[in-house]
Amino acid sequence: MPDFALPVMLKAALPAVPGVNQLPGVKKTATDLPDVTLERNDVLVERAAVDRYASVCGFPVRDVAPVPYLHMLAFPLHMQLMTDAKFPFPAIGSVHLENSITQHRPVAIGETVSLSLVAANLRASTKGRAWDMNVTGVVGDEVVWESTSTYLRIGKGDKENGDAGLQLQSIYAKGPVWSVPDNMGRVYGAVSGDRNPIHLYPLTAKALGFPRHIAHGMWSKARCIAALENRLPDAVNVSVAFKKPIFLPGKVQFGAERNESGYDFTLVNPKSGAPHLLGRTTAL
């Protein structure tokens, strides 16, 4: 488990604790996103770490990092900013709505990547307030990877004029059914550092309003990309909208259809057909 994970997750939990969330340095009082750029420089893309991630997410062992791997390397920046007292919303309780990744070229094992993150575009959503966390990954002076993660703080939304979110094609899922084990949140959390309590155990998830623990959205995206990987070009955008949570343990069904520039894909409940994720790949 990355060294930062437990201290940062404990800090993230404080604004969710009644009473504690009113203390100086914990209470959220800001009304706008902080104008700051956070950086992680010269991060080595290590063989052992990539292989662990690939194993958890269903990727084959290769000499390049999977398309979503750098999101995991940037995750400490997400948490550093969202747990800052100047950030307007608590990290725990903020909903990861969407994620868009642009890989300009594969990043090889052994390369070093520098990552920067900014928060931007705070806006009204139909369900509350939404904002973006934008990450850029560079090798030397070359931009090799970019991502935008869109988050939502549920509250009073603007149903008429608010951002309705990414609109993606719904397709029929007729692909494989995957079993997602009870410990998937803990396993993915161990390789990614994302130990949000909603992913760990039924008890910790219930404390935050869920009937039981749920899979990480970025694990579900990675698992879908792994199913498509041998059909994707080196330069590609993969965008997803997260829908209903995957309760653990559970089963999910994958589906993909070719379109003019790539694939539309989905992950659904195999019994009800309710979507967990809608996605689209676009060749660059």
Backbone torsions as a table, in degrees:
resi	resn	phi	psi	omega
1	MET	NA	133.6	177.2
2	PRO	-55.4	144.2	-174.3
3	ASP	-61.9	-29.8	-175.2
4	PHE	-74.0	-18.0	-161.2
5	ALA	-61.6	-55.7	-173.9
6	LEU	-65.9	-48.7	178.7
7	PRO	-58.5	-40.9	-178.3
8	VAL	-69.7	-39.9	179.5
9	MET	-66.7	-35.2	175.2
10	LEU	-64.7	-41.6	176.9
11	LYS	-63.7	-39.0	179.7
12	ALA	-64.7	-30.4	-176.6
13	ALA	-76.7	-23.0	-173.4
14	LEU	-58.2	-43.1	179.6
15	PRO	-66.1	-11.2	178.6
16	ALA	-93.2	-4.1	-177.6
17	VAL	-95.2	117.6	179.6
18	PRO	-55.5	139.0	-177.7
19	GLY	88.0	-57.8	178.0
20	VAL	-61.1	-34.5	-176.8
21	ASN	-70.5	-2.1	176.7
22	GLN	-102.7	-1.3	-177.3
23	LEU	-75.6	148.9	174.9
24	PRO	-57.9	137.4	-177.8
25	GLY	86.9	-13.2	177.0
26	VAL	-113.2	-42.7	-177.4
27	LYS	-60.5	133.2	179.5
28	LYS	-87.5	114.8	-177.7
29	THR	-120.3	-13.7	-177.9
30	ALA	-68.5	151.8	179.5
31	THR	-115.6	-4.9	179.5
32	ASP	-137.2	164.5	179.6
33	LEU	-72.9	141.8	179.2
34	PRO	-68.2	139.8	179.5
35	ASP	-89.0	81.3	-174.6
36	VAL	-148.1	148.7	173.9
37	THR	-114.7	124.7	177.0
38	LEU	-101.2	148.1	-174.9
39	GLU	-136.5	146.1	164.3
40	ARG	-125.1	115.2	-173.6
41	ASN	-104.9	145.0	172.7
42	ASP	54.2	53.3	177.5
43	VAL	-87.5	121.6	-178.5
44	LEU	-75.9	132.0	173.7
45	VAL	-86.3	98.9	-170.1
46	GLU	-91.9	141.0	179.8
47	ARG	-57.2	-49.3	-174.7
48	ALA	-63.5	-42.2	-179.0
49	ALA	-67.9	-41.6	178.3
50	VAL	-63.5	-41.6	-179.4
51	ASP	-65.3	-38.3	176.9
52	ARG	-63.5	-45.6	178.4
53	TYR	-61.4	-45.7	-179.2
54	ALA	-60.1	-41.1	-179.7
55	SER	-63.6	-42.2	-178.7
56	VAL	-68.4	-33.5	-172.4
57	CYS	-101.1	-3.6	175.1
58	GLY	92.4	13.5	178.5
59	PHE	-85.0	150.6	171.7
60	PRO	-73.2	161.1	175.4
61	VAL	-77.2	122.1	-179.7
62	ARG	-136.7	176.4	179.4
63	ASP	-92.8	8.9	174.6
64	VAL	-128.6	157.5	179.4
65	ALA	-75.3	142.6	173.1
66	PRO	-57.3	153.5	-176.1
67	VAL	-49.2	-46.0	-176.3
68	PRO	-87.0	4.1	-171.6
69	TYR	-61.1	-38.3	-176.4
70	LEU	-67.9	-19.0	173.3
71	HIS	-60.2	-38.9	179.1
72	MET	-65.1	-39.0	178.4
73	LEU	-67.1	-28.3	179.7
74	ALA	-87.5	-9.8	-175.6
75	PHE	-57.8	-38.2	176.7
76	PRO	-58.6	-31.4	178.0
77	LEU	-69.8	-41.2	175.4
78	HIS	-54.7	-49.6	-175.3
79	MET	-71.1	-37.1	178.5
80	GLN	-59.0	-43.3	-178.7
81	LEU	-73.5	-43.5	-174.5
82	MET	-73.3	-18.0	176.4
83	THR	-96.8	-0.6	176.7
84	ASP	-70.1	141.5	-178.9
85	ALA	-61.6	-23.0	-179.1
86	LYS	-84.5	-5.7	178.2
87	PHE	-82.3	135.9	-168.9
88	PRO	-75.5	-15.2	-174.9
89	PHE	-127.1	145.3	174.4
90	PRO	-65.1	146.2	177.9
91	ALA	-66.8	-48.5	178.5
92	ILE	-78.2	125.3	-174.3
93	GLY	106.0	-14.0	172.8
94	SER	-83.9	132.0	-172.3
95	VAL	-96.1	127.6	175.4
96	HIS	-80.1	105.2	-174.4
97	LEU	-85.3	-45.4	-170.8
98	GLU	-145.9	158.0	172.7
99	ASN	-148.1	131.4	177.1
100	SER	-124.7	125.6	179.4
101	ILE	-119.7	131.9	172.7
102	THR	-116.3	115.3	174.2
103	GLN	-100.6	115.0	179.2
104	HIS	-80.2	-31.5	171.7
105	ARG	-159.3	155.7	177.0
106	PRO	-63.8	148.1	176.6
107	VAL	-100.8	123.5	-173.7
108	ALA	-81.6	151.0	170.3
109	ILE	-56.9	133.5	179.6
110	GLY	96.4	-14.3	175.0
111	GLU	-76.1	156.6	173.5
112	THR	-109.9	135.7	-175.3
113	VAL	-119.7	138.0	171.6
114	SER	-107.7	133.0	-173.2
115	LEU	-120.1	140.0	175.0
116	SER	-131.5	147.7	-177.5
117	LEU	-133.9	137.6	170.6
118	VAL	-133.9	146.9	172.1
119	ALA	-96.5	138.7	-173.8
120	ALA	-153.2	166.2	168.1
121	ASN	62.1	48.2	171.6
122	LEU	-65.3	128.3	-171.7
123	ARG	-152.7	163.6	173.5
124	ALA	-75.0	136.0	173.3
125	SER	-110.8	166.5	174.6
126	THR	-66.8	-17.0	-176.4
127	LYS	-119.9	5.0	-179.0
128	GLY	156.6	-130.5	178.5
129	ARG	-120.8	133.0	-178.8
130	ALA	-119.7	154.8	175.3
131	TRP	-154.9	165.7	-178.4
132	ASP	-113.6	146.0	170.4
133	MET	-116.0	109.8	-173.7
134	ASN	-102.4	127.2	-178.6
135	VAL	-119.2	138.0	173.5
136	THR	-122.5	131.8	176.6
137	GLY	-113.7	128.7	-179.3
138	VAL	-125.8	146.2	169.2
139	VAL	-115.4	111.7	-170.1
140	GLY	65.5	-121.9	177.1
141	ASP	-103.4	6.9	-174.5
142	GLU	-97.5	123.4	173.1
143	VAL	-75.7	116.7	-176.1
144	VAL	-109.4	-17.9	-170.0
145	TRP	-158.2	139.7	176.7
146	GLU	-142.1	151.4	175.9
147	SER	-148.7	153.6	171.0
148	THR	-130.1	119.8	173.2
149	SER	-105.9	125.3	-179.8
150	THR	-103.2	128.5	-178.8
151	TYR	-116.3	157.1	179.6
152	LEU	-129.6	134.8	166.4
153	ARG	-107.1	110.8	-175.1
154	ILE	-66.2	135.7	179.8
155	GLY	-178.8	-152.2	179.1
156	LYS	-70.8	111.8	-178.7
157	GLY	-99.3	175.3	175.9
158	ASP	-110.5	92.4	-173.2
159	LYS	-66.2	-25.7	-178.2
160	GLU	-87.5	-44.2	-172.4
161	ASN	-117.0	-3.4	-178.1
162	GLY	-72.6	162.4	178.3
163	ASP	-66.1	121.0	-179.6
164	ALA	-87.1	-4.4	177.2
165	GLY	91.9	176.4	-177.9
166	LEU	-65.6	127.8	179.5
167	GLN	-100.8	111.9	-177.1
168	LEU	-120.9	157.3	-176.0
169	GLN	-71.9	128.6	171.9
170	SER	-83.7	134.1	178.5
171	ILE	-129.9	166.9	179.4
172	TYR	-84.2	125.1	180.0
173	ALA	-85.1	111.4	179.3
174	LYS	-128.2	22.5	-179.4
175	GLY	-96.4	-159.4	-175.8
176	PRO	-68.1	152.5	172.5
177	VAL	-99.9	127.8	-179.8
178	TRP	-110.5	135.7	172.2
179	SER	-85.9	131.5	179.7
180	VAL	-112.1	111.1	-171.1
181	PRO	-72.4	164.9	-178.6
182	ASP	-56.6	-33.4	-174.4
183	ASN	-94.7	10.8	-174.9
184	MET	-59.6	-39.5	178.6
185	GLY	-62.4	-37.9	179.3
186	ARG	-72.7	-38.1	179.9
187	VAL	-67.4	-48.0	178.5
188	TYR	-66.6	-37.7	177.4
189	GLY	-60.5	-33.7	-179.3
190	ALA	-68.1	-34.0	-179.9
191	VAL	-89.7	-24.7	-174.2
192	SER	-100.7	-22.3	-174.1
193	GLY	85.7	-4.7	-179.7
194	ASP	-87.0	92.6	-179.4
195	ARG	-108.2	42.2	172.5
196	ASN	-54.9	130.3	-176.1
197	PRO	-57.1	-23.4	-179.8
198	ILE	-67.0	-14.2	-177.7
199	HIS	-101.5	-4.8	-165.2
200	LEU	-97.3	-58.2	-174.8
201	TYR	-143.1	158.4	175.6
202	PRO	-55.6	-41.8	-176.8
203	LEU	-64.7	-44.8	-178.6
204	THR	-69.3	-33.4	177.7
205	ALA	-70.7	-39.6	179.3
206	LYS	-63.0	-33.3	178.8
207	ALA	-62.6	-20.7	-179.8
208	LEU	-111.6	17.6	170.3
209	GLY	95.7	5.2	178.3
210	PHE	-98.8	145.8	178.6
211	PRO	-65.7	-31.4	171.3
212	ARG	-160.1	177.8	-172.6
213	HIS	-72.2	157.3	-173.5
214	ILE	-128.2	156.7	176.5
215	ALA	-72.3	154.7	174.7
216	HIS	-69.6	137.5	174.7
217	GLY	-59.8	-40.3	-178.5
218	MET	-71.9	-22.8	170.0
219	TRP	-68.0	-44.6	-178.3
220	SER	-63.9	-37.6	176.0
221	LYS	-64.8	-46.6	-179.5
222	ALA	-60.6	-40.1	-179.5
223	ARG	-63.7	-37.7	177.5
224	CYS	-67.6	-42.7	178.6
225	ILE	-62.4	-38.8	178.3
226	ALA	-60.0	-36.9	179.3
227	ALA	-69.4	-22.2	-178.3
228	LEU	-104.8	-6.4	-163.0
229	GLU	-55.1	-43.1	-176.6
230	ASN	-72.2	-2.3	177.1
231	ARG	-108.8	0.4	-175.9
232	LEU	-100.5	143.2	175.8
233	PRO	-74.2	167.3	179.1
234	ASP	-64.5	-37.9	178.6
235	ALA	-101.0	113.0	-170.0
236	VAL	-154.3	150.0	167.9
237	ASN	-110.4	136.2	175.0
238	VAL	-127.7	115.2	-178.5
239	SER	-117.3	139.8	178.7
240	VAL	-137.2	152.7	168.9
241	ALA	-116.8	124.3	179.3
242	PHE	-83.3	135.1	-176.8
243	LYS	-113.5	-114.5	-176.6
244	LYS	-79.0	143.3	-179.1
245	PRO	-67.3	154.5	175.2
246	ILE	-96.9	106.3	179.0
247	PHE	-78.1	143.2	-174.5
248	LEU	-107.8	141.3	-10.0
249	PRO	-72.0	162.9	-178.8
250	GLY	-165.4	-180.0	176.2
251	LYS	-126.1	144.7	177.3
252	VAL	-134.2	152.1	178.3
253	GLN	-120.2	134.0	-177.7
254	PHE	-98.5	147.9	173.3
255	GLY	-149.1	147.9	178.8
256	ALA	-148.7	144.1	176.6
257	GLU	-135.6	139.1	178.4
258	ARG	-68.8	141.7	170.7
259	ASN	-129.0	-170.7	-173.6
260	GLU	-64.3	-30.8	-174.0
261	SER	-120.8	3.1	-178.3
262	GLY	168.1	-125.5	-177.8
263	TYR	-137.2	143.6	160.6
264	ASP	-94.9	139.2	-180.0
265	PHE	-144.1	164.7	-177.5
266	THR	-152.4	161.5	172.7
267	LEU	-134.3	123.7	-172.3
268	VAL	-131.6	166.2	167.8
269	ASN	-73.1	121.3	-174.1
270	PRO	-67.1	-19.6	179.0
271	LYS	-87.2	-48.8	-174.3
272	SER	-94.4	-21.0	-174.5
273	GLY	80.2	0.3	-180.0
274	ALA	-64.0	133.2	-175.4
275	PRO	-78.5	137.5	169.3
276	HIS	-94.6	-27.4	-173.8
277	LEU	-159.0	140.5	168.6
278	LEU	-121.0	139.4	-176.2
279	GLY	-144.7	166.8	179.7
280	ARG	-150.8	136.1	171.4
281	THR	-108.7	145.6	180.0
282	THR	-136.2	121.2	176.3
283	ALA	-69.0	140.1	-179.0
284	LEU	-99.5	NA	NA
